[in-house]
Amino acid sequence: MSYTVYWNNICLLSNMEENFIKSNISKQNDYEYKFKYYGLGRNQSMKDKIIDDLRKGDIKGDIIVSTDLDIFQDTSICKNFYELFRNDISLLPSREELLNSTIHHPTGYFYPFIVIPLVIVVNTRALNDTKMPLSLKDLLDPAFSKKYAFGGMHNSAGKSLFRGIWYLYGQQAAEEFLSNAIVTSMPAQAFQKVRSGEVMAAVVPTIFAKRAGIDNLVSIWPKEGAIAIPSYVAVKKTVPLKVFNDFKNIILGQEHQKLLRDQGDIIPSYPDLHLPQSAKVNNCRLLYPKWDFFKQVF
């Protein structure tokens, strides 16, 4: 018996993740896991794959792990999970900071494996006389027009940032934020622009903030909280609990989460794992819209 895993996790660490999976996965007794990879650098996005599956009648993935948040936030898509997937958040251990946030879906049909925070990286040399931006709201100041970057509107980082601004400050503010930004195709390009001094600031995942202290760069955890990009897990009811528990322990377990935390300053869901230092000193203050908000977006 085989179980299909749809995987679309962290593009910046995708090679490391795939190597981890290949070196740890093996046939388990009389069953095995078959991984299919989606997202940036792959033939198809997770959203397009799920939509294609639904057109054909059913989601074919038995287990889904994805940072492509559209499939979870867009009601027209995620409603299809409700009949097919388990709604038990206890299937995956979750730290208190996540349980007390809005990140968990209220119905429990999917739950976070890890969370990627978005932070502001500032080039102090390029800042000149402009005040240090300590919040996302600060970037809305006309003084920062065309002096900050993010990437990009076709991935979860850009979409989550845009939706976070909308959630906090309204649609008009979000549209102004977008029009006043230098929008790159990927977060890595936005980081290069702030590193070179082409822009004063960039909103990027914490993996880039690890370069703080180099090239006049400082990392700012926004006052509103770091916008959260969860990687959600969903598992079909047809997957036996032993099969999922083995998958959880081998692939979603502490070893993998620790690796992601250490390599990318990513927040693990496992309560026994320490927070990355950047999250710890900021009380793991995260920003994720309430689920009703997404009805305005889609």
N, C-alpha and C positions, 0 to 999 in steps of 0.2 A: 504494500500500500504506500502511495506517495501523497504528499501534501504540498500544494503550490504556495510559495511565499512571494508576494509582491513587495519589492524592497525599493524605497526611494528615500534615503536618509540624508546624509550630509555630503554635498557635492565636493567640498574642499577636502574632505577626508575619505572620499569614496574608495580610493585605491587601498588605503589602510583598512577600511571596513571590509572590503571584499576579500582581502588577504586574511583578515581575522576569521571571516566566515568560512573560507576554504580550508583553513588550517584547523578549525574546530568542529565543523559539521561532518558527520559520518552517518552511515546507515544505522538506524536505531532499531535493533531487533528485527521486526518484520515491517518496518516503515522507514521512509526517508523524506527529506525536505528538498524540494526543487525550487531554487531561487530564480526569480526573473527580476531583472533590474530596470528601473525606469528613472526618468529625470534628465537633468542636464548632462550632455555628453552621451546620452543613450538614444535609441531609435524613437522613443515615444515618452511623453510625459505620463505621470501616474494618472492625472486627471483624464487625459485622452484615453488611456487604457481602460479606466473604470467606465467612462461613457460608452466606449466601444462595447465593452462587456454587457452593459445594461441594454444597449440596442439589440444585442443578440439574446437577451433574456435573463442573464444572471451574471453576478460577479464571480469570476472563475478563481480568484485568489482565495485560498483557505485562511491564510494569515496575511495581514497587510501591515507594513511598517512604513510610515510616510511623513515627510515634512511638507508635502504638497497639501496645503491646508484647505484648498478649495473643496476637496472631496469631503471634508468634514464640516466645513462652515456653510456651504451652499445646501440649503434644505432640499432643493430639487434632486441633489445627488445623495446626500447623507441619509435621507429618509429610507433609501433602499437598504441601508444597513440594519434597520430596526427589526425586520422580520428574520434576516439571515444570520445575524451576529449576536454573540453573547453580550449581555449587559450586566457584567459583574466586575466592578472596579477592583475587587480583591484579587483578581487574577494576576495582577502585577503590583508588587509593593510600591508604595508611593510615600515620599517624604512629606512631613507635615506642611512645609512651605508650599507645596503644590496642592495638597488637599484643601488648604485654606484659601486658595486662589480661585479664580474663575476658569482656570485652564481645564479642569476636568469637565467633560460634558455632563449636563445634569441627568441625562438618561443612562449614562454609563456604558454606552455602546463602544466607546473607544477611550483610551487612557494613555497618558504620556509615558514614553520610554525615557526620553531625555528632553531638556529644554535648552534652546540656544538663545541667549540674550543679545539684543542689539544695543550697542553703546556708542557714544560720541567720541571719536578720536580727533584731537586738535593738534595742529602744528603751531607751536607757540611762536616760532619765528615768523610765520605768515600772519599771525594774529595782529601784529602791529598795535594800533591803539584801540582796536575793537575789543569789547569786553569778552571775557571767557564765557562761552556758552555752557551753562550748568544744567540746562533743561532743553527739552524739545521745543518748548514754547519760545525760548531764547532765539532759536533758529528762525522763528517767524518774524523777528525784527528785520525791518528793511535794510539794516546795516549788513545783514548776512546774505542779501540777495545775490545769487550767482557765486557765492563764496563757500557753499557747502555742497557735498555730493552724497549720493547713495546709489546703489545698484540692486536691481533694476526693477522695472514694473512688470516683468514677466516671470519673476521668481518669488518665493515666499518671503524673502527678506524685504524686497521693495513693497510688495503687496501688504505685508504686515505693518510696515512703517506707515504707509499711506492710510491704512484702516485705523491704526492707532491714533494718528493725528486727527482723523475724522471723528473717532470716538470721543476724544478728549475735548476738541475745540471746534467741531462742526465741519460740515462738508466744504464750506467756502474756505476755511483755513487750510484744509487738506489740499484743496486745489491750488491755493496760493503757495503752499509749501512745495508742491510739485512743480509749478511754473517757475519758482525762484531757485530751484535746485539744478545742479549739474547732474543729470541722470545718466549713469553708465549702464552697460548691459549686465555687469556682474559686480558684486561687492568688492572683489579683488581690484577691479579697475578704479573704483571710488577710493579705495585705500591708497592706491598708487598716486592718485591726484593729491591727497592730503600729505602723503609722505614727501612728494616732490615740492610741496608748497604752492601748487597750482590753485588749490582751494585751502581755506582756513580749517575746515572741519569736514568730517565724513561720518555718516551713521552706518556702522558695519557690525557684523557678528564679532563676538568676543575673541575669536581665534586671532583676529588682527590686532586686538588690543594688547595681546601678549608682546607686541613690539614696542609698547610704551617705554619711554626712557631712551629710545634710539631715534636718531634723526629729529630731535626736538619734538617728539610726539608724547602727548599725555592722553590718558584714557579717562573719560568722564562717564560715570553711571548716572543717567538722567534723573533729575529730581522726581519726575513723575513715575519713575520706575523704568527698568529696561524692558523694552517691548519684547515679548516672549514668542519664540517660534518653537512650539512643541513638535516632537516627532511622536505621532500617535500610533497606537497598536490597536488593531481590530482582529478578532478571531471568530470564525464561523462556529455556529452551534454544532455542526457536523464534525468538528475536530475534537476528538476525545481529550479530556482534561490531561491525561498522562502525556499525550502527544504535545499539547501546548506547554505543559510544565517542563518537559524536556527541552523544548525550544526556548522557553524563558530562561532556563538555567544555563543553557549552552550559549545562546546568541544574545539574549537581552540581559544577561546576568551582570554581576558586579565586575567581572574581569573586563568585559567590553565597556561598560559604563565608566569604569575607572580610566581606561585608555582614552575615551573621548573627553573626559573631564581634564585629563592631564595634557592632552594634545590641543584642545580647543577652548579651555575655560568654560566647558559646557556643564550644565547642571544635571546631575544624575537623579533619577527618581528613587533609587534605593536609599532608604533611610540610614543605613549603616555606613554609607560612603560620605566622606566629608565634602562640603561644598567647595568649589574653587574659591580662592582667596578673594577675587573680585566680587563675587556674590556674597561671601561671608561678611566682608566689611561694610556692605551696603544692605545688610539684613535680608538678602535675597528678595529685594523689592522689585516685583515684576509687574508689567502692565499687559493685560490681556482683556479685550472687550468682553462684556457680558454677552451671552449667546443670543439674546434677543436682538442685539445690535446688528448681527449679520443679515437679518431680514431686510435691513435698509440697503445693504450693499449689493445683494444679488437679485 
